[in-house]
Amino acid sequence: MSLSSQIKSNPAFKKIAHWLMVPTGQFRPRLWIRLFVNPFKHNRGKGSIVRRRTRMDVFPYNRFDLGERSVIEDFATINNGVGDVLIGDRTIVGMGNVVIGPVIIGNDVMFAQNVAVSGLNHGYQDITMSPSVQKVETALITIGDNVWIGANSVITAGVTLGKHVIIGGGSVVTKSIPDYSVAVGNPAKVVKRYNFETNTWERV
């Protein structure tokens, strides 16, 4: 059994390991993790850029991959605390974005400003406890290649966006969107699809 498996299977070890990595009452890794562990644990592709004012709340016990020539802009937050965050090649994570795993993002994806993508939900069923301390639930978000997500949009847990999907600004995506579709609204609905026979975008 590996060391990480032993730690995860023992509640006492797990608590100690968590304290060593995360300051009490906070949700970001300690400085020594950011400086001396993460650079050797996570994959950064050739030519990729993480801007200086980005908040990288990434931990060594889950994956964080950033593809070649991809960019994470200023004021974005990336968090892999409850699930992997995997970003493909030539993808732009825009200013003020929030990406919380588990999330898989394809190649040549564009995120405009203030987009929230979260594979995390807090439990709320126990009314004697605040949702902030209840068990979290996760569901993988998958974003295909060549997707464009407009500003101020929200992508919720468990959603899949197919290849070359366009999400209009301010949309809240609660259900999966098929390949070559345009979706807008709250909740987002498909309003156009690409017709390969006529080579045109057609209203639904």
N, C-alpha and C positions, 0 to 999 in steps of 0.2 A: 504494500500500500504506500502510495507517495505521501510526502510530507503534507501537501495541501489537502489530500483526502483525509489524513489523520486529523488535521486541524478542523476541517469541516464536520467531521463525524463526532468530535468531542466538544460539547458546549462550553466548557471552561477554557480550552485552548482557543476556541473560536472567539470568545469574548476578549481574551488577552490580545490575540492577533488583531482584532478590530481596533482595540484601544491603541495599539502600536501604530496603526496606519491612519486612524481618523481621530482628531481631537474631540473630546467629549462635547456633545451638543452641536456638533458641526457635521457637514455633509461633504467635505472636501478632504483630499488626502493631506497628510502632514508634508512639510517641506522636504524632508529627507526622502520620502517616497517619490515626490515629483522630480527631485534632482538626481537621485542615485539608483532608483529602481525602474521607474517608467521608461526612461530612454533605452534601456536594455530589454525591456519586456514587450513594448509595443512597436508595431511596424509603421514606419513613415516612408512613403514612396519617394523616389527621386524627383526633385523639383517641387515637392509639396511645401505649402506655407501655412503656418499657424500664426496669425497676427499676435502682436505683443499683448494687446488688451483682451484677449480671449480667455475665458475661464475654463480651464481643462480639469474637470473633476473626474479624472480617470484613475482607476485602481488596478493593481497588478493581477488581481484574481479573476478579472474578466478581460476579454480582448478589446483592444482599440487598434484599428487599422485605418490608415489614411493613404489613399492611392497616389499614384504618380501625378504630379502637376495639379493636385487638388488644393483648394484654398479654404481655410476657415477664417472668416473675417472678424474684425474687432467686435467686441461686446457680445459675441456668441458664447454659449455655454454647452459643453459636451460632457455628458455624465454616463459612465458605464457601470455605475454602482450595482445595478440590479440586472444588467444584461449587456451583452456585447454591442459595441458600436463599430460597424464595418462600413467604410466609405470607399467607393470605387475611384477610378482614375478620372482626372479632369472635371471634378465635381466642385461646385462652389456652394459653401455653406455661408449664407449672407449675414450681414450685420444684424446683431440682436437676436439671432436664431437660438432656439433651445432644442437640443437633441438628447433625448434620454433613452437608453437602450431598454430592451433589445431591439435594435434597428439594423437592417441591411440596406444600404443605399448603393445604387448601381453607378455606372459610368456616365459622364457627360450630363449630370443632373444639375439644375440651377434652383437654388433656394433664394427667393427675394428676401426683403427685410422682415424681421420680427415673425418668422415662421416658427411654430412650436410643433415638434414631433416627439411624442412620448409613448413608449411601450409600457408605461407604468400607470397603475391605478391604485389608490389607497382603498382598503376595505372600509366600510361604513356601517356594516350590518349590526354591530353591537352598539346599542344606543347609550350604554353606560361608559363608553370610551370615546375620546376624540378620534376622528379618522386619522389624525397625524400619528397616532401610536398603534393603529391597527395594522394587521398584516397586509403587505402589499401584494398585488396581483400583477402579473406581467403577461403580455401577449405580443409576439413578434410583429413588427412593422417591416414590410418589404417594399422598397421603392425601386422600380425598374430603371433601365437605361433611358436616357434622353428625356427625362421628366422635367417639367418646369412648374414650380409651385409659387403662386403669387403671394405678394406681401400680406402679412397679418393672417395667414391661414393656419389652421390647426389640423394635424393628422393624428387621429386617436389610435389607441392600442388595438392591435390585431388586424389593421387595415393593410391591404396590398394595393399599390398603384402599379398598373401594368406599364409596358414599354410605351414611351412617347405620350404619356398622359400629361394634360395641361390642367392645372388647378387654378381657377380664378381667384383673384385677391379677396381676402376676407372670408374665404370658405371654411367650413368645418366638415371635415371628411370623417364620417362615421362608418362607412361601408366601402368595401373594395371597389376599385374602378378598373374596368377592362382596358386592354391595350388600345392605343390610338383613339383616345376619347378626351373630350373637354368636359370638365365638371365644375359647377359653380353653386354657391348658395350655402345655406345653413338649415338643414343638413345638405351637403353637396349632392347634386344630381347631375347625371350625364345630360348635356344639352347638344353635343355634337359628336359624331363619329366619323372616322376617315373611311371612305369607300374606295377600295383598291381597284374596283372595276372602272369607276369614273375618274379616279385620281383627284377627288375633291372631298372637302369636309362638308358633311351634311347634317342639318339639324335633326334632332331626334323628336 
